[in-house]
Amino acid sequence: MKCLKNSQTGTIVRVEDKQAQQMVGSTWKYVSKEEWKNENKPSVDVNIGHDMGGSYEVKKNKLPQKRKKRTTKDIEDQYDIGGSE
């Protein structure tokens, strides 16, 4: 997979190697995967408020939450299985 940027529109796409070889030229240029990640990363909302003590910021991440791995104990507790007595 390669990351390409359209020099006219600034759009960054990720395509297969063979397709990238065909596309690269005067319009499309290779860019780093880091640049592609930064463009496609969800944004962070920042709310700035004021109270009597001064200003404060509240950040809300729109990043997906990582799922917690379930342990054997969690499953036993959920289904009331007495694995260890």
C-alpha positions in Angstrom: 0.0 0.0 0.0 1.2 3.5 -0.9 -0.1 7.0 0.1 -0.5 9.5 -2.7 -1.4 13.2 -2.6 -3.2 15.1 -5.4 -1.1 18.2 -5.9 -4.2 20.1 -7.3 -6.8 19.3 -4.6 -4.6 18.2 -1.7 -6.5 14.9 -1.3 -4.5 12.0 0.1 -5.5 8.5 -0.8 -4.1 5.0 0.1 -3.9 2.6 -2.8 -2.2 -0.7 -3.8 1.4 -0.6 -5.1 0.5 -1.3 -8.7 -2.2 1.3 -8.8 0.1 3.8 -7.2 2.8 3.2 -9.9 0.2 4.0 -12.6 -1.2 7.1 -10.8 2.1 8.8 -9.8 3.2 11.6 -12.1 2.5 15.3 -12.5 -0.8 15.3 -10.5 -0.1 12.6 -7.9 2.9 12.5 -5.6 4.0 10.0 -2.9 3.6 11.1 0.7 4.3 9.5 4.0 1.8 7.3 5.8 2.1 9.7 8.7 0.7 12.5 6.6 -2.2 10.2 5.5 -2.9 9.3 9.1 -3.0 12.9 10.2 -5.5 13.8 7.5 -7.8 10.9 8.4 -7.6 11.2 12.2 -10.9 12.1 14.0 -10.9 15.6 15.4 -10.8 16.7 19.0 -13.4 19.2 20.3 -12.2 21.8 22.8 -14.7 23.9 24.7 -13.3 26.9 26.6 -15.4 28.2 29.4 -15.1 30.7 32.2 -16.0 30.5 35.9 -15.2 32.8 38.8 -11.7 31.4 39.2 -10.7 31.8 35.6 -10.9 30.0 32.3 -10.8 26.2 31.8 -10.8 23.8 28.9 -12.8 20.6 28.3 -11.5 18.3 25.6 -13.8 15.7 24.1 -12.0 13.1 22.0 -13.9 11.6 19.1 -11.5 8.7 18.9 -12.9 5.3 19.1 -12.7 3.6 22.5 -10.5 0.5 22.8 -12.4 -2.5 23.8 -11.4 -4.1 27.1 -10.2 -7.7 26.8 -12.4 -10.1 28.7 -10.8 -12.4 31.1 -11.9 -15.9 32.0 -13.1 -14.5 35.4 -15.3 -11.9 33.6 -16.9 -14.6 31.6 -17.4 -16.9 34.6 -19.0 -14.0 36.5 -21.3 -13.0 33.6 -22.6 -16.6 33.1 -22.5 -17.6 36.8 -20.0 -20.4 36.1 -18.2 -21.6 39.1 -14.8 -22.3 37.6 -12.8 -21.8 40.8 -14.4 -22.9 44.1 
